[in-house]
Amino acid sequence: MFTGIVQGLGVLRRRDRGGVEIGLPPSIRDRLTIGGSVAVNGVCLTASGMSDGSFHADISAETGSRTTLGRLRIGERVNLELPLSPGSPLDGHIVLGHVDTVGRIEGFYREQNGWILIVSYPPEYRRYVVEKGAIAIDGISLTPYGLAGNTLRCAVIPGTHEKTNLKDRKSGDPVNIEFDIMAKYVKGMVRVVYTD
């Protein structure tokens, strides 16, 4: 389980059909071990190997088809987060690292003391987006607002912009989206109540 608070930026060093090799910042390198989990742009991966300041992770066909990991370019920066440990503060929201879909950046611009990120997503997921709720975009815990059809807006504060790969993003870029697990549980419970 993760929180959507990015702990460092990694760099894609190698990608093949079976997995990825990602260079690690010191803040993550010293704590990640073989068999350990790490969220990469919001996707929970398992470190299957470690060498020369990087880790290797295998990627299943399901993960490759449901996320942006198969589209990463060599040298591209990725958001990294290690799992929440007992006693750690839950500063963002509950993020499982199980991406629901790929969205698209429709706009990203500077406004006053930060940035506004506009993201579209497949319309069948609208029921999971709540005004002022929670959403993970490329593994970053954000608060959606300004919902219109299948688009949402998120305010991005300077600290988040600086510490994540959002500073590399532009309109048209694909992003991993994980909708709030609480919204998914509520939908599941409502479905059970009304179908029983």
C-alpha positions as CSV (number, residue, x, y, z in Angstrom):
1,M,0.0,0.0,0.0
2,F,1.2,3.5,-0.9
3,T,0.1,7.1,-0.2
4,G,0.7,8.9,-3.4
5,I,3.5,11.0,-1.9
6,V,6.4,10.6,-4.3
7,Q,9.7,9.9,-2.6
8,G,12.1,10.3,-5.5
9,L,12.6,10.3,-9.2
10,G,14.1,7.4,-11.1
11,V,15.3,7.1,-14.7
12,L,14.4,4.4,-17.1
13,R,17.7,2.8,-18.2
14,R,16.4,-0.2,-20.1
15,R,13.1,-1.6,-21.3
16,D,12.3,-4.9,-23.0
17,R,9.2,-7.1,-23.5
18,G,9.7,-8.7,-20.1
19,G,10.4,-5.7,-17.8
20,V,12.2,-2.5,-17.0
21,E,15.5,-1.4,-15.4
22,I,15.2,1.9,-13.5
23,G,18.0,3.9,-12.0
24,L,17.3,4.9,-8.4
25,P,17.9,8.0,-6.4
26,P,19.9,7.5,-3.1
27,S,16.7,8.0,-1.0
28,I,15.2,4.9,-2.5
29,R,18.4,2.9,-3.4
30,D,19.3,2.4,0.2
31,R,15.9,1.0,1.2
32,L,14.7,-1.1,-1.7
33,T,15.7,-4.8,-1.7
34,I,15.1,-7.7,-4.0
35,G,11.6,-8.9,-3.6
36,G,10.5,-5.5,-2.3
37,S,7.7,-3.4,-3.8
38,V,8.0,0.0,-5.3
39,A,5.5,2.1,-7.1
40,V,6.7,3.4,-10.5
41,N,4.4,6.1,-11.9
42,G,1.8,4.6,-9.7
43,V,2.3,1.0,-10.8
44,C,3.2,-1.5,-8.0
45,L,6.2,-3.5,-9.2
46,T,8.5,-6.0,-7.4
47,A,12.2,-5.6,-7.6
48,S,13.5,-8.8,-9.1
49,G,17.1,-7.7,-9.3
50,M,19.4,-4.9,-8.2
51,S,22.7,-3.7,-9.7
52,D,24.7,-0.5,-10.2
53,G,22.3,1.8,-8.5
54,S,19.2,0.5,-10.4
55,F,16.6,-2.2,-10.0
56,H,14.9,-4.6,-12.5
57,A,11.3,-5.4,-12.4
58,D,9.3,-7.9,-14.5
59,I,6.1,-6.6,-16.1
60,S,3.2,-8.9,-16.9
61,A,1.2,-8.5,-20.2
62,E,-1.8,-7.2,-18.1
63,T,0.4,-4.5,-16.5
64,G,1.9,-3.6,-19.9
65,S,-1.5,-3.2,-21.5
66,R,-3.2,-1.3,-18.7
67,T,-0.5,1.2,-17.9
68,T,2.0,3.6,-19.6
69,L,5.0,1.5,-18.6
70,G,5.3,0.0,-22.1
71,R,5.5,3.5,-23.6
72,L,8.3,4.9,-21.5
73,R,11.3,6.2,-23.3
74,I,14.9,5.5,-22.2
75,G,16.1,8.4,-20.0
76,E,12.5,9.3,-19.0
77,R,12.0,10.2,-15.3
78,V,9.5,8.2,-13.3
79,N,7.9,8.8,-9.9
80,L,8.9,6.4,-7.2
81,E,7.4,5.5,-3.9
82,L,8.2,2.7,-1.4
83,P,5.3,1.0,0.4
84,L,3.8,2.5,3.6
85,S,5.3,0.9,6.7
86,P,3.5,0.5,10.0
87,G,3.6,3.7,12.0
88,S,4.2,5.9,8.9
89,P,1.9,8.9,8.4
90,L,-0.7,8.6,5.7
91,D,-0.1,12.0,4.2
92,G,-1.8,11.4,0.8
93,H,-4.5,8.8,0.4
94,I,-4.6,5.0,0.2
95,V,-3.1,4.0,-3.2
96,L,-2.7,0.3,-4.0
97,G,-0.5,0.6,-7.1
98,H,-3.2,-1.1,-9.2
99,V,-3.7,1.3,-12.1
100,D,-7.3,1.3,-13.4
101,T,-6.8,3.0,-16.8
102,V,-4.6,5.4,-18.8
103,G,-5.8,9.0,-19.1
104,R,-4.5,11.9,-21.1
105,I,-3.2,15.3,-20.1
106,E,-5.5,17.8,-21.9
107,G,-3.9,20.9,-20.4
108,F,-1.2,21.9,-17.9
109,Y,-0.5,25.5,-17.2
110,R,0.8,27.9,-14.6
111,E,-1.7,29.8,-12.4
112,Q,-0.9,32.1,-9.5
113,N,1.1,30.0,-7.0
114,G,1.0,26.7,-8.8
115,W,-0.2,24.8,-11.8
116,I,-3.5,23.5,-13.1
117,L,-3.5,19.9,-14.5
118,I,-6.4,18.9,-16.7
119,V,-6.8,15.2,-17.4
120,S,-9.3,13.2,-19.4
121,Y,-10.2,9.5,-18.8
122,P,-12.5,6.9,-20.2
123,P,-16.1,7.9,-19.5
124,E,-17.0,4.6,-17.8
125,Y,-14.9,5.6,-14.8
126,R,-16.9,8.9,-14.1
127,R,-18.7,7.2,-11.2
128,Y,-15.3,6.9,-9.3
129,V,-14.4,10.6,-9.4
130,V,-15.7,12.8,-6.6
131,E,-15.3,16.5,-6.4
132,K,-12.6,17.2,-3.8
133,G,-12.0,13.5,-3.3
134,A,-8.8,11.7,-4.1
135,I,-7.1,10.3,-7.3
136,A,-3.6,9.0,-8.1
137,I,-2.2,10.3,-11.4
138,D,1.1,8.7,-12.2
139,G,1.3,7.7,-8.6
140,I,0.8,11.3,-7.3
141,S,-2.0,11.8,-4.8
142,L,-4.1,14.7,-6.1
143,T,-7.5,16.3,-5.4
144,P,-9.9,16.5,-8.4
145,Y,-12.2,19.4,-8.9
146,G,-13.9,21.1,-11.8
147,L,-15.4,17.9,-13.1
148,A,-16.9,18.1,-16.6
149,G,-17.9,15.0,-18.5
150,N,-14.9,12.7,-18.4
151,T,-12.3,15.4,-17.5
152,L,-11.1,16.7,-14.2
153,R,-8.8,19.4,-12.9
154,C,-6.2,19.2,-10.1
155,A,-4.2,22.0,-8.5
156,V,-0.5,21.2,-8.3
157,I,1.5,23.0,-5.7
158,P,5.1,24.0,-6.3
159,G,6.5,21.3,-4.0
160,T,4.6,18.6,-5.9
161,H,5.7,20.0,-9.3
162,E,9.3,20.1,-8.3
163,K,9.5,16.7,-6.6
164,T,7.7,14.7,-9.3
165,N,7.9,14.1,-13.1
166,L,5.0,16.5,-13.6
167,K,7.7,19.1,-14.5
168,D,8.4,17.0,-17.6
169,R,4.7,16.6,-18.6
170,K,2.8,18.4,-21.4
171,S,-0.6,18.3,-23.1
172,G,-1.2,15.0,-24.9
173,D,1.0,12.9,-22.6
174,P,-0.6,9.7,-21.3
175,V,-0.8,9.2,-17.5
176,N,-1.6,6.2,-15.2
177,I,-4.8,6.7,-13.2
178,E,-5.9,4.9,-10.1
179,F,-9.3,5.9,-8.8
180,D,-9.9,6.1,-5.1
181,I,-10.4,2.7,-3.5
182,M,-13.1,4.0,-1.2
183,A,-15.2,5.0,-4.2
184,K,-14.7,1.6,-5.7
185,Y,-15.8,-0.1,-2.5
186,V,-18.9,2.0,-2.2
187,K,-19.8,1.2,-5.8
188,G,-19.3,-2.5,-5.1
189,M,-21.5,-2.4,-2.0
190,V,-24.2,-0.5,-3.7
191,R,-24.2,-3.0,-6.6
192,V,-24.6,-5.9,-4.1
193,V,-27.4,-4.2,-2.2
194,Y,-29.4,-3.5,-5.3
195,T,-28.8,-6.9,-6.9
196,D,-29.6,-9.1,-3.9
